[in-house]
Amino acid sequence: MKQLKLLGLAFVAAVALTAFLGTGTASATELCSKASTPCLGTKYGTGTATSTVNSTNAVLKTSITTVTCVISSLDGTTTSGGGSGTTAVTGITTEFHFFACTDSGGEECTVIAGAKNLGNISITGGSASETAAFNYNITSKTGVHVECGFFINCTFYTESTTLAGHNQISGAPTIRAEEAVMKREGGFCPESATWTGTYKIVNPSPLYVV
């Protein structure tokens, strides 16, 4: 009888521990000035502007030519701060630009931010780690118009695309597009196009996705 009682107590304890651990690992995504969950520093809430600088050349690889850009930006503003039982930080893209661009032959290309550059975004994942992985999700059209001589006069845009993100010890996370498929419309467009580039989120600072 005593053994049964002990087994019963052990079972209850195990269930309680499982519930506790489950709660601890199901934390909601937040933007925080410290790598802690829940956020123990400054929580960056609704209306936070995020600014990026590219740390590698941004590349639009098409079936006609490859457009390489020295400067690029992918900025946004949050429309929710996550946390409080939600699963994502949400926002909109406020700037998606490419500058100092040339094609494979060294000819200059003009890239114009298009009317579709104000797409929706969400940020999911993250944890209390200075090197945690997270996802930067583009959930609606975000694009630019590219003109390269007589070869390309086309609007490229991406939607339902996930960029791989990682917290950094420096407090400036990175997000990377790795041959993200770009859809095309209008003008003279190549049959296919992809976008590759790594961006460092430099504002707000310090920043961790937790």
C-alpha positions as CSV (number, residue, x, y, z in Angstrom):
1,M,0.0,0.0,0.0
2,K,2.8,2.3,0.9
3,Q,4.5,1.6,-2.4
4,L,1.3,2.4,-4.3
5,K,1.1,5.7,-2.5
6,L,4.7,6.6,-3.3
7,L,4.1,5.7,-6.9
8,G,1.0,7.9,-7.0
9,L,2.9,10.8,-5.6
10,A,5.8,10.3,-8.1
11,F,3.3,10.3,-10.9
12,V,1.7,13.6,-9.7
13,A,5.1,15.2,-9.4
14,A,6.1,14.0,-12.9
15,V,2.9,15.5,-14.4
16,A,3.4,18.8,-12.6
17,L,7.1,18.9,-13.8
18,T,6.0,18.2,-17.4
19,A,3.4,21.0,-17.2
20,F,5.9,23.4,-15.8
21,L,8.6,22.6,-18.4
22,G,6.0,22.8,-21.2
23,T,5.0,26.3,-20.0
24,G,8.6,27.4,-19.9
25,T,9.4,26.4,-23.4
26,A,6.3,27.8,-25.1
27,S,7.3,31.4,-24.7
28,A,6.0,34.0,-27.1
29,T,8.2,36.0,-29.4
30,E,9.4,39.5,-28.2
31,L,12.0,42.0,-29.2
32,C,14.1,42.8,-26.2
33,S,17.3,44.7,-25.3
34,K,18.5,41.7,-23.3
35,A,18.7,38.0,-24.3
36,S,16.2,36.9,-21.7
37,T,12.7,35.5,-21.7
38,P,10.4,36.9,-20.5
39,C,12.1,40.2,-21.5
40,L,14.0,41.6,-18.5
41,G,15.3,44.7,-20.4
42,T,13.6,47.2,-22.6
43,K,10.8,45.5,-24.6
44,Y,10.4,47.1,-28.1
45,G,6.7,47.2,-28.6
46,T,4.2,48.5,-31.2
47,G,5.6,51.3,-33.4
48,T,9.2,50.2,-33.1
49,A,11.2,51.1,-36.3
50,T,13.7,48.5,-37.4
51,S,16.6,49.5,-39.7
52,T,19.1,47.3,-41.5
53,V,22.3,47.5,-43.4
54,N,23.5,44.8,-45.7
55,S,26.7,43.1,-44.7
56,T,27.1,41.3,-48.1
57,N,26.2,42.4,-51.6
58,A,22.5,42.0,-52.4
59,V,22.1,39.9,-55.5
60,L,19.2,39.5,-57.9
61,K,20.0,36.5,-59.9
62,T,17.9,36.2,-63.0
63,S,17.7,33.9,-66.0
64,I,19.0,36.8,-68.1
65,T,21.7,38.4,-66.0
66,T,22.8,38.8,-62.4
67,V,22.2,42.2,-60.8
68,T,24.7,42.9,-57.9
69,C,24.0,45.8,-55.5
70,V,26.5,47.2,-53.1
71,I,24.0,48.8,-50.8
72,S,20.6,47.5,-49.8
73,S,18.1,48.0,-47.0
74,L,15.1,46.1,-45.6
75,D,13.4,48.2,-42.9
76,G,10.1,47.9,-41.1
77,T,7.9,49.1,-38.3
78,T,6.2,46.8,-35.8
79,T,2.4,46.8,-35.5
80,S,2.4,44.5,-32.5
81,G,5.1,43.8,-29.9
82,G,4.4,40.1,-29.5
83,G,4.4,38.5,-26.0
84,S,1.3,38.2,-23.8
85,G,0.4,34.8,-25.2
86,T,0.8,35.7,-28.9
87,T,3.2,33.8,-31.1
88,A,4.7,36.6,-33.3
89,V,5.8,40.1,-33.6
90,T,4.1,41.7,-36.6
91,G,4.8,44.7,-38.7
92,I,5.1,46.2,-42.2
93,T,8.0,46.8,-44.5
94,T,8.7,50.6,-44.8
95,E,11.8,50.4,-47.1
96,F,13.1,47.8,-49.5
97,H,15.8,49.4,-51.6
98,F,18.9,48.5,-53.7
99,F,21.6,51.0,-54.7
100,A,24.8,51.0,-56.7
101,C,23.6,48.1,-58.9
102,T,25.3,46.6,-62.0
103,D,24.5,43.7,-64.2
104,S,26.8,40.8,-65.2
105,G,28.4,42.9,-67.9
106,G,29.1,45.8,-65.6
107,E,26.3,48.0,-66.9
108,E,24.5,50.2,-64.3
109,C,21.0,49.2,-63.3
110,T,18.3,51.4,-61.9
111,V,16.3,50.0,-59.0
112,I,13.1,51.9,-57.9
113,A,11.1,51.0,-54.8
114,G,7.8,49.9,-56.1
115,A,4.2,50.5,-54.9
116,K,4.3,46.9,-53.5
117,N,7.1,47.6,-51.0
118,L,4.8,48.0,-48.0
119,G,4.3,44.3,-47.4
120,N,3.4,42.6,-44.1
121,I,6.0,40.9,-41.9
122,S,6.1,38.7,-38.8
123,I,8.9,37.6,-36.6
124,T,8.7,34.2,-34.9
125,G,10.9,32.0,-32.8
126,G,13.9,33.2,-30.8
127,S,14.9,32.4,-27.3
128,A,16.9,33.6,-24.3
129,S,20.2,33.1,-26.1
130,E,22.6,35.6,-27.7
131,T,22.9,33.3,-30.7
132,A,19.2,32.1,-31.0
133,A,17.7,31.4,-34.4
134,F,14.4,33.0,-35.4
135,N,12.4,33.6,-38.6
136,Y,11.8,36.9,-40.4
137,N,8.7,36.2,-42.5
138,I,7.5,38.3,-45.4
139,T,3.8,37.6,-45.6
140,S,2.6,39.8,-48.5
141,K,4.1,41.5,-51.5
142,T,7.3,43.4,-51.0
143,G,9.1,44.4,-54.2
144,V,11.1,46.8,-56.4
145,H,11.2,47.7,-60.0
146,V,14.5,47.0,-61.8
147,E,15.7,48.5,-65.1
148,C,18.9,47.1,-66.8
149,G,19.4,48.5,-70.3
150,F,17.3,46.7,-72.8
151,F,17.4,43.4,-70.9
152,I,15.3,44.0,-67.8
153,N,12.4,46.4,-67.1
154,C,10.5,44.4,-64.5
155,T,8.9,44.5,-61.0
156,F,10.3,41.8,-58.7
157,Y,8.5,41.0,-55.5
158,T,8.5,38.3,-52.8
159,E,5.7,37.0,-50.7
160,S,5.3,34.1,-48.2
161,T,9.1,34.1,-47.9
162,T,11.0,33.3,-44.7
163,L,14.5,34.8,-44.1
164,A,16.7,33.0,-41.6
165,G,17.5,35.1,-38.6
166,H,20.1,34.8,-35.8
167,N,20.7,36.8,-32.7
168,Q,24.3,38.0,-32.3
169,I,26.4,38.6,-29.2
170,S,26.8,42.2,-30.4
171,G,23.1,42.8,-30.0
172,A,22.6,43.3,-33.8
173,P,20.7,40.3,-35.2
174,T,21.2,39.2,-38.8
175,I,18.6,38.1,-41.4
176,R,19.5,36.4,-44.6
177,A,17.7,35.8,-47.9
178,E,19.2,32.7,-49.5
179,E,18.1,32.5,-53.1
180,A,14.6,33.6,-52.2
181,V,12.3,33.2,-55.2
182,M,11.1,36.5,-56.6
183,K,7.9,36.7,-58.6
184,R,7.8,39.0,-61.6
185,E,5.2,41.2,-63.3
186,G,4.9,44.0,-65.9
187,G,7.4,45.2,-68.4
188,F,10.1,42.9,-69.8
189,C,10.8,40.2,-67.2
190,P,13.2,37.2,-67.1
191,E,11.8,33.8,-66.7
192,S,13.1,33.4,-63.2
193,A,14.8,35.4,-60.4
194,T,16.1,34.9,-56.9
195,W,17.3,37.3,-54.1
196,T,20.3,36.7,-51.9
197,G,21.7,39.0,-49.2
198,T,22.6,39.2,-45.5
199,Y,21.3,42.2,-43.5
200,K,22.3,43.3,-40.0
201,I,19.5,44.9,-37.9
202,V,21.2,47.9,-36.4
203,N,18.2,49.7,-34.9
204,P,16.9,49.4,-32.2
205,S,20.1,48.6,-30.4
206,P,20.9,46.4,-28.6
207,L,18.3,43.9,-29.9
208,Y,17.5,40.2,-29.3
209,V,14.6,38.2,-30.6
210,V,13.5,36.2,-27.5
